[in-house]
Amino acid sequence: MSGWETDELWEDLRSEFVDALQHAHSWLEVWQLFAGNEFYRSQLWGCAEISVIETGAPFGWADDVAHDAMLLLARQLQRRSDLGYQFDRPPEQFGNWLRTIPFRQCHEAIRSQRRRHGRDLPLELDPPGERIEIIEQRIDVRTAIDGLDEPFRTILFLDCGGLSLREIADRLELTYDQVRYARTQGHATLEQKLGSGYRID
């Protein structure tokens, strides 16, 4: 069934990106490809969430950071619609290459937010060790999800990215009940691996 493998989601996005570069009449069409792609949006939101934690920004900024990062992507596409992508790069490396872009844009968006709101905003977690613990826990969760079998891995991956059960079902061509069952079973497996003290979201 198409779309089950996370690698396939990256390959789908790469194919759409390359096709858009070959046939698009403007940078705006390429930007609309990313803006309308649920998988890319889930990646972007995850980057925004991790970035606000890493930089000590308020947690409530994540949505604004993701929004601003999409606008920064538009600006980058205006300058170079191919984003510097090397077409002779092995296709399986596309995901790792593309991930670096939203992370850079999220960090730039956070710097812009700080300029607007003031540089002396307090951290939401004090002492800093608690923030480091959250980052480490999120890394543990992501690593544990990556170790799951399909379709549990992709379903939890998209679930963490903010997609609804209905959106995941439509994206993976599964029924709503199949996605709900897989998410429940996936969460149970993660709790066995990680313990109940972890937030799996």
C-alpha positions as CSV (number, residue, x, y, z in Angstrom):
1,M,0.0,0.0,0.0
2,S,1.5,3.3,-1.1
3,G,2.8,5.8,1.5
4,W,3.4,3.3,4.4
5,E,7.1,3.7,4.5
6,T,8.5,7.0,5.8
7,D,11.2,6.7,3.1
8,E,8.4,6.6,0.5
9,L,7.0,9.9,1.8
10,W,10.4,11.5,1.3
11,E,10.6,10.0,-2.2
12,D,7.1,11.2,-3.0
13,L,8.1,14.7,-2.0
14,R,11.4,14.6,-3.9
15,S,9.6,13.5,-7.1
16,E,7.0,16.3,-6.7
17,F,9.8,18.8,-6.1
18,V,11.9,17.7,-9.1
19,D,8.8,17.7,-11.3
20,A,7.8,21.2,-10.1
21,L,11.3,22.5,-10.9
22,Q,11.0,21.1,-14.4
23,H,7.5,22.4,-15.1
24,A,6.8,25.3,-12.8
25,H,6.5,28.7,-14.3
26,S,7.6,30.6,-11.1
27,W,9.0,30.1,-7.7
28,L,5.5,30.5,-6.2
29,E,4.4,27.2,-7.7
30,V,7.3,25.4,-6.0
31,W,6.5,27.2,-2.7
32,Q,2.8,26.1,-3.0
33,L,4.0,22.5,-3.4
34,F,5.7,22.6,0.0
35,A,2.9,24.6,1.6
36,G,0.3,22.1,0.5
37,N,2.3,19.0,1.4
38,E,1.1,17.5,4.7
39,F,4.3,15.5,5.2
40,Y,6.5,18.6,4.8
41,R,4.2,20.6,7.1
42,S,4.5,17.9,9.7
43,Q,8.3,18.0,9.3
44,L,8.3,21.8,9.6
45,W,6.2,21.8,12.7
46,G,8.5,19.2,14.3
47,C,11.5,21.4,13.5
48,A,9.8,24.4,15.0
49,E,9.0,22.6,18.2
50,I,12.6,21.2,18.6
51,S,14.1,24.6,17.7
52,V,12.1,26.5,20.4
53,I,13.3,24.0,23.0
54,E,16.9,24.1,21.9
55,T,17.0,27.9,21.9
56,G,15.1,28.4,25.1
57,A,12.3,30.3,23.4
58,P,8.8,30.2,24.8
59,F,7.0,27.0,23.9
60,G,4.0,29.0,22.7
61,W,6.1,30.3,19.8
62,A,6.2,27.0,17.9
63,D,3.2,27.8,15.6
64,D,4.4,31.3,14.8
65,V,7.9,30.0,14.2
66,A,6.6,27.4,11.7
67,H,4.5,30.0,10.0
68,D,7.4,32.4,9.7
69,A,9.6,29.6,8.5
70,M,7.2,29.0,5.6
71,L,7.5,32.7,4.6
72,L,11.3,32.4,4.8
73,L,11.1,29.4,2.5
74,A,9.2,31.6,0.0
75,R,12.0,34.3,0.2
76,Q,14.7,31.6,-0.3
77,L,12.8,30.2,-3.3
78,Q,12.6,33.7,-4.8
79,R,16.3,33.8,-4.8
80,R,16.8,30.3,-6.0
81,S,13.9,28.1,-6.8
82,D,15.9,24.8,-6.7
83,L,17.1,25.6,-3.1
84,G,20.6,24.6,-4.3
85,Y,19.5,20.9,-4.7
86,Q,22.1,18.8,-6.6
87,F,20.2,16.6,-9.0
88,D,23.0,14.0,-9.1
89,R,22.6,13.5,-5.3
90,P,21.4,9.9,-4.5
91,P,17.6,10.1,-4.0
92,E,17.8,8.4,-0.6
93,Q,19.8,11.5,0.7
94,F,17.0,13.9,-0.2
95,G,15.3,13.8,3.2
96,N,18.5,14.5,5.2
97,W,19.3,17.4,2.8
98,L,15.9,18.9,3.0
99,R,15.6,18.7,6.8
100,T,18.5,21.2,7.2
101,I,16.4,23.9,5.4
102,P,13.4,24.1,7.9
103,F,15.8,23.9,10.8
104,R,17.8,26.9,9.6
105,Q,14.6,28.8,8.9
106,C,13.1,28.0,12.3
107,H,16.2,29.3,14.0
108,E,16.1,32.5,11.9
109,A,12.4,32.9,12.7
110,I,13.2,32.6,16.4
111,R,15.8,35.3,16.1
112,S,13.2,37.5,14.4
113,Q,10.7,36.8,17.1
114,R,13.2,37.8,19.8
115,R,13.9,41.0,18.0
116,R,10.1,41.8,18.0
117,H,9.5,40.7,21.6
118,G,12.7,41.7,23.2
119,R,15.9,39.8,23.9
120,D,15.5,39.4,27.6
121,L,12.5,37.0,27.6
122,P,12.8,34.5,30.4
123,L,13.1,30.8,29.7
124,E,10.0,28.8,30.3
125,L,12.0,26.1,32.2
126,D,14.4,26.9,35.0
127,P,16.9,25.5,35.7
128,P,18.3,24.8,32.2
129,G,18.8,21.1,33.1
130,E,15.1,20.6,32.9
131,R,15.1,21.8,29.3
132,I,18.0,19.5,28.4
133,E,16.0,16.6,29.9
134,I,13.0,17.5,27.7
135,I,15.2,17.5,24.6
136,E,16.8,14.2,25.6
137,Q,13.3,12.7,26.1
138,R,12.1,13.8,22.7
139,I,15.2,12.3,21.1
140,D,14.4,9.0,22.9
141,V,10.8,9.1,21.7
142,R,11.8,9.8,18.1
143,T,14.4,7.0,18.2
144,A,11.9,4.6,19.7
145,I,9.3,5.5,17.0
146,D,12.0,4.9,14.3
147,G,12.5,1.4,15.7
148,L,8.8,0.4,15.3
149,D,7.5,-1.7,12.4
150,E,5.3,-0.3,9.7
151,P,2.7,1.1,9.6
152,F,3.1,2.0,13.3
153,R,6.3,4.0,12.6
154,T,4.8,6.3,9.9
155,I,1.5,6.7,11.7
156,L,3.2,7.8,14.9
157,F,5.6,10.0,13.0
158,L,2.8,11.9,11.3
159,D,0.8,11.9,14.6
160,C,3.7,13.6,16.3
161,G,3.8,16.1,13.4
162,G,0.3,17.3,14.3
163,L,-1.8,15.5,11.6
164,S,-5.2,14.4,12.7
165,L,-6.2,10.7,12.5
166,R,-8.4,11.5,9.5
167,E,-5.5,13.3,7.7
168,I,-3.2,10.4,8.4
169,A,-5.8,7.9,7.1
170,D,-6.3,9.9,3.9
171,R,-2.5,10.3,3.4
172,L,-1.8,6.6,3.9
173,E,-4.9,5.3,2.2
174,L,-6.0,3.5,5.4
175,T,-9.4,3.6,7.2
176,Y,-9.8,5.8,10.2
177,D,-10.2,2.8,12.5
178,Q,-7.0,1.2,11.2
179,V,-5.1,4.4,12.0
180,R,-6.7,4.8,15.4
181,Y,-5.8,1.1,16.2
182,A,-2.3,1.4,15.0
183,R,-1.7,4.6,17.0
184,T,-3.1,3.0,20.2
185,Q,-0.9,-0.1,19.7
186,G,2.1,2.1,18.8
187,H,1.7,4.2,22.0
188,A,1.4,1.0,24.0
189,T,4.7,-0.3,22.5
190,L,6.5,2.9,23.2
191,E,5.3,3.0,26.8
192,Q,6.7,-0.5,27.3
193,K,10.0,0.7,25.8
194,L,10.3,4.1,27.4
195,G,8.1,3.9,30.5
196,S,5.1,6.0,31.4
197,G,7.0,9.2,32.3
198,Y,7.5,10.1,28.6
199,R,5.2,12.3,26.6
200,I,4.6,10.6,23.3
201,D,3.3,13.5,21.2
